[in-house]
């Protein structure tokens, strides 16, 4: 997929947005969060991105929600490895600037939507999901072994996960959570939206010509 022109122009003018060792920093944040919460479980609530608490001066919450471990058991190792693999692959294909920009837009989307809509964020999962959607869009033919046995293309896993994520919020959540989900994925829409739109437009035109 071809990235929008504004991203390439921004890379030339705002190279300082690069975040060195982004993958290592996020894994380190998760490790630190797991250690601190293990030592003091009450800290987890204070790590939440709670809009009311932020407006009362607890600014650290706009960052510490990323410290909340994805899980507190041995599965953390596999999830962190998967996160690092995704970030490493994106960095290899995009470069450090585009990866950093993608992360910053995603983080900003989660924070702003939480503060504006009043939605509490208690997990790093949603931001991580946007990285997964990105790698699946860039490597649609790549296959992973589901349950280490069944080969499935990563794009189908991403599509299934996105459908479940949106349906869960639409039917079992509130409209606020649905809008929060959409805004939190703004990095994906900004990076891949134009290419997806062009693809759908070509498909519609080709089908009309074939009728």
ChimeraX attribute file (.defattr): number of C-alpha atoms within 10 A of each C-alpha:
attribute: neighborCount
match mode: 1-to-1
recipient: residues
	/A:1	13
	/A:2	10
	/A:3	15
	/A:4	14
	/A:5	9
	/A:6	9
	/A:7	15
	/A:8	12
	/A:9	10
	/A:10	14
	/A:11	15
	/A:12	10
	/A:13	9
	/A:14	11
	/A:15	13
	/A:16	9
	/A:17	15
	/A:18	17
	/A:19	17
	/A:20	11
	/A:21	12
	/A:22	18
	/A:23	20
	/A:24	14
	/A:25	12
	/A:26	17
	/A:27	19
	/A:28	14
	/A:29	19
	/A:30	23
	/A:31	18
	/A:32	15
	/A:33	22
	/A:34	22
	/A:35	15
	/A:36	16
	/A:37	19
	/A:38	13
	/A:39	10
	/A:40	10
	/A:41	12
	/A:42	11
	/A:43	14
	/A:44	19
	/A:45	14
	/A:46	16
	/A:47	23
	/A:48	24
	/A:49	28
	/A:50	23
	/A:51	23
	/A:52	13
	/A:53	15
	/A:54	15
	/A:55	10
	/A:56	8
	/A:57	9
	/A:58	15
	/A:59	14
	/A:60	14
	/A:61	21
	/A:62	22
	/A:63	14
	/A:64	20
	/A:65	26
	/A:66	25
	/A:67	26
	/A:68	25
	/A:69	25
	/A:70	19
	/A:71	14
	/A:72	13
	/A:73	9
	/A:74	8
	/A:75	11
	/A:76	16
	/A:77	13
	/A:78	10
	/A:79	15
	/A:80	20
	/A:81	13
	/A:82	13
	/A:83	20
	/A:84	17
	/A:85	14
	/A:86	20
	/A:87	26
	/A:88	19
	/A:89	16
	/A:90	20
	/A:91	17
	/A:92	11
	/A:93	13
	/A:94	13
	/A:95	13
	/A:96	21
	/A:97	22
	/A:98	23
	/A:99	22
	/A:100	21
	/A:101	21
	/A:102	22
	/A:103	21
	/A:104	16
	/A:105	19
	/A:106	23
	/A:107	22
	/A:108	17
	/A:109	21
	/A:110	26
	/A:111	24
	/A:112	18
	/A:113	22
	/A:114	24
	/A:115	20
	/A:116	11
	/A:117	13
	/A:118	16
	/A:119	20
	/A:120	19
	/A:121	23
	/A:122	21
	/A:123	19
	/A:124	19
	/A:125	14
	/A:126	18
	/A:127	20
	/A:128	18
	/A:129	18
	/A:130	22
	/A:131	22
	/A:132	22
	/A:133	22
	/A:134	22
	/A:135	20
	/A:136	21
	/A:137	18
	/A:138	16
	/A:139	15
	/A:140	14
	/A:141	13
	/A:142	13
	/A:143	16
	/A:144	14
	/A:145	11
	/A:146	12
	/A:147	7
	/A:148	7
	/A:149	8
	/A:150	10
	/A:151	12
	/A:152	14
	/A:153	17
	/A:154	22
	/A:155	21
	/A:156	14
	/A:157	17
	/A:158	20
	/A:159	14
	/A:160	11
	/A:161	15
	/A:162	15
	/A:163	11
	/A:164	12
	/A:165	15
	/A:166	16
	/A:167	13
	/A:168	14
	/A:169	17
	/A:170	16
	/A:171	10
	/A:172	11
	/A:173	12
	/A:174	12
	/A:175	12
	/A:176	16
	/A:177	21
	/A:178	19
	/A:179	17
	/A:180	25
	/A:181	21
	/A:182	16
	/A:183	20
	/A:184	25
	/A:185	22
	/A:186	20
	/A:187	25
	/A:188	22
	/A:189	16
	/A:190	15
	/A:191	22
	/A:192	19
	/A:193	16
	/A:194	15
	/A:195	16
	/A:196	15
	/A:197	11
	/A:198	11
	/A:199	13
	/A:200	12
	/A:201	11
	/A:202	12
	/A:203	12
	/A:204	12
	/A:205	11
	/A:206	11
	/A:207	9
	/A:208	9
	/A:209	8
	/A:210	7
	/A:211	5
